[in-house]
Amino acid sequence: MIELPDVERMIDAFAGYATGKTVSAVLIDNEESVDIDPELTEEKIRGHAIDSVERHGRYVVVRFRSGANLVFHMGSEGRIFLESQTTPPDDDSRIRLQFAAGRELRYAAPGDQGEIHLVDGEDFSGLGTFERLGLDPLSDDFTAEVFVGLAGTKPRVSLKSVLMDQEIVAGIGNEYADEICFQAGYRPDLKIADMSIEQLGRVHTYLKRVLRRATLHWQAAHADPGWLINRRSPGKTCPRCSSKLKSMSVSGRKTYLCPRCQRTA
């Protein structure tokens, strides 16, 4: 599943090249899979330069100097990437933005995964999940006090459910929710009502720490022998105490934890 650090890596791979460049052609490979008007997209995108690229949770917003925005949701397996114009698009290709230098920005997603929207101006209403997204967990506005307050509105749900609630924290999925719980030392099925303010503050600390490291040093983080994310398979042992990991369903998702290292309140 695509999560916040994965989207950040995608942006890092193309934003430096694409920002400031003018789109010379817009090619929609699968009109049925994109929620955009081809003629309006041509008018607002073709011949206009990319002004900036932003991330909101698992959404990527490509802003143009025309005032238009293309909003991409990665879904579970979506990709946005640079490719040579001479390379044929694969079956999952949705849209391609070509540049005069011979490269193009492609968005691809399998099946019914992912979304594309064209927004003219700053009115992003009507985009469903995007409109309801919570704060970005790496923003300065996402303080411990804010997190504790938001978590407190969901006393009966599990810690993992709160971490994966896109209206509370944008961009965290199954694997990183488990990693945050593991690093903080709490069971993912622990109910918010059973946690103190100090314990939720500790979760906030590790939430920031895990996502920052995975975003800035993805390869190093995923090679770290102390990370649970590298041992998410049946029969594996805890990277800290070597106890056998436990798997269970939390919020309908396959969840891994160490019953020895991760405490209840």
Secondary structure as GFF3:
##gff-version 3
##sequence-region A 1 265
A	DSSP	alpha_helix	4	18	.	.	.	ID=ss1
A	DSSP	beta_strand	23	28	.	.	.	ID=ss2
A	DSSP	three_ten_helix	31	33	.	.	.	ID=ss3
A	DSSP	alpha_helix	38	45	.	.	.	ID=ss4
A	DSSP	beta_strand	50	56	.	.	.	ID=ss5
A	DSSP	beta_strand	59	64	.	.	.	ID=ss6
A	DSSP	beta_strand	68	73	.	.	.	ID=ss7
A	DSSP	beta_strand	79	84	.	.	.	ID=ss8
A	DSSP	beta_strand	93	99	.	.	.	ID=ss9
A	DSSP	beta_strand	103	108	.	.	.	ID=ss10
A	DSSP	beta_strand	115	120	.	.	.	ID=ss11
A	DSSP	three_ten_helix	128	132	.	.	.	ID=ss12
A	DSSP	alpha_helix	144	151	.	.	.	ID=ss13
A	DSSP	alpha_helix	159	164	.	.	.	ID=ss14
A	DSSP	alpha_helix	174	184	.	.	.	ID=ss15
A	DSSP	three_ten_helix	192	194	.	.	.	ID=ss16
A	DSSP	alpha_helix	197	216	.	.	.	ID=ss17
A	DSSP	alpha_helix	218	223	.	.	.	ID=ss18
A	DSSP	three_ten_helix	228	231	.	.	.	ID=ss19
A	DSSP	beta_strand	246	250	.	.	.	ID=ss20
A	DSSP	beta_strand	253	257	.	.	.	ID=ss21
###
